Amino acid sequence: MDTNAVIDYLDNKLPNNSANLIDKIDTQISVITRMELLSWHKATSKQIRILQEFISESNVIGLEENIILKTIELRKQYKIKLPDAIIAATVLTDKMYLISHNVSDFIKIPKLKVIDPWQK
């Protein structure tokens, strides 16, 4: 899951069918998503606790060598931002789907399967 999808999910802003889908899956997030969530400077202490709980219940995928190499390849080939490249590389390396509302950030990567929870 991308950072924006996590925030919308935890704020109960997603359409019911998307929220129900996320409820049923084992959530996987990149270490980048973890860092982005916990560095949200406007978050209240209650929101940080909720984020920490969500993260602790998720599988956080770190920067393993194969993800690093894929990130480098994606940055060179598609000229995307480093955090987006890491998230995309994580998804591609582990053969998953990415849940993100920011589809345009990843549109250049043809093999990346992105689900927009607002379109589900």
C-alpha positions as CSV (number, residue, x, y, z in Angstrom):
1,M,0.0,0.0,0.0
2,D,1.1,3.5,-0.8
3,T,1.1,6.2,1.9
4,N,-2.0,8.0,0.6
5,A,-4.0,4.8,0.5
6,V,-3.1,4.0,4.1
7,I,-4.1,7.4,5.3
8,D,-7.4,7.3,3.5
9,Y,-8.0,3.8,4.8
10,L,-7.3,4.7,8.4
11,D,-9.4,7.9,8.1
12,N,-12.3,5.8,6.9
13,K,-12.4,7.9,3.7
14,L,-12.3,5.0,1.1
15,P,-15.3,3.7,-0.6
16,N,-16.8,0.7,1.3
17,N,-15.7,-1.9,-1.3
18,S,-12.1,-0.8,-1.2
19,A,-12.0,-0.6,2.6
20,N,-13.5,-4.1,2.8
21,L,-10.9,-5.4,0.3
22,I,-8.1,-3.9,2.5
23,D,-9.7,-5.4,5.6
24,K,-9.3,-8.9,4.1
25,I,-5.7,-8.7,2.9
26,D,-2.4,-9.0,4.7
27,T,-1.1,-5.5,4.3
28,Q,2.4,-5.1,2.9
29,I,4.1,-1.7,2.9
30,S,7.5,-0.6,1.9
31,V,9.9,0.8,4.4
32,I,9.4,4.1,2.5
33,T,5.7,4.1,3.3
34,R,6.5,3.4,6.9
35,M,8.9,6.4,7.0
36,E,6.4,8.7,5.2
37,L,3.6,7.8,7.6
38,L,5.6,8.3,10.7
39,S,7.2,11.5,9.5
40,W,3.9,13.2,8.9
41,H,4.6,16.5,10.7
42,K,0.9,17.4,11.2
43,A,-0.1,14.1,12.8
44,T,-1.5,14.3,16.3
45,S,-0.2,11.9,19.0
46,K,-3.5,9.9,18.5
47,Q,-2.9,9.6,14.8
48,I,0.7,8.5,15.3
49,R,-0.5,5.7,17.7
50,I,-3.0,4.6,15.0
51,L,-0.3,4.6,12.4
52,Q,2.1,2.7,14.6
53,E,-0.5,0.1,15.2
54,F,-1.3,-0.3,11.5
55,I,2.5,-0.6,10.8
56,S,3.0,-3.2,13.5
57,E,0.2,-5.3,11.9
58,S,1.6,-4.9,8.4
59,N,4.5,-6.6,6.8
60,V,7.1,-3.9,6.3
61,I,9.4,-4.8,3.4
62,G,12.9,-3.4,3.8
63,L,15.5,-2.4,1.3
64,E,16.9,-5.7,0.3
65,E,19.5,-5.9,-2.5
66,N,17.1,-7.1,-5.2
67,I,14.8,-4.1,-4.4
68,I,17.7,-1.7,-4.4
69,L,18.8,-3.0,-7.9
70,K,15.3,-2.8,-9.2
71,T,15.0,0.8,-7.8
72,I,18.1,1.8,-9.7
73,E,16.8,0.3,-12.9
74,L,13.4,2.0,-12.5
75,R,15.0,5.4,-11.8
76,K,17.2,5.2,-14.8
77,Q,14.5,3.9,-17.1
78,Y,11.5,6.0,-16.1
79,K,13.0,9.0,-14.3
80,I,10.6,8.8,-11.3
81,K,11.1,10.1,-7.8
82,L,13.2,7.9,-5.5
83,P,10.5,7.1,-3.0
84,D,8.1,6.1,-5.8
85,A,10.8,4.0,-7.4
86,I,11.5,2.2,-4.1
87,I,7.8,1.5,-3.6
88,A,7.4,0.3,-7.3
89,A,10.5,-1.8,-7.0
90,T,9.2,-3.4,-3.8
91,V,5.9,-4.3,-5.5
92,L,7.5,-5.6,-8.7
93,T,10.1,-7.6,-6.9
94,D,7.6,-9.3,-4.6
95,K,5.0,-9.7,-7.5
96,M,2.2,-7.8,-5.7
97,Y,-0.3,-5.2,-6.6
98,L,0.1,-1.6,-5.5
99,I,-2.8,0.2,-3.8
100,S,-2.4,3.9,-4.5
101,H,-4.6,6.8,-5.4
102,N,-1.6,8.5,-7.0
103,V,-1.7,6.3,-10.1
104,S,-0.1,9.1,-12.2
105,D,3.1,8.6,-10.1
106,F,3.5,5.1,-11.4
107,I,1.8,5.2,-14.9
108,K,5.2,5.1,-16.7
109,I,6.0,1.6,-15.4
110,P,4.1,-0.8,-17.7
111,K,4.5,-4.0,-15.6
112,L,3.4,-2.4,-12.4
113,K,-0.2,-3.3,-11.4
114,V,-1.8,-0.4,-9.6
115,I,-5.2,-0.5,-7.9
116,D,-6.7,2.9,-7.2
117,P,-8.9,2.4,-4.2
118,W,-11.1,5.3,-5.2
119,Q,-11.9,3.5,-8.5
120,K,-12.6,0.1,-7.1
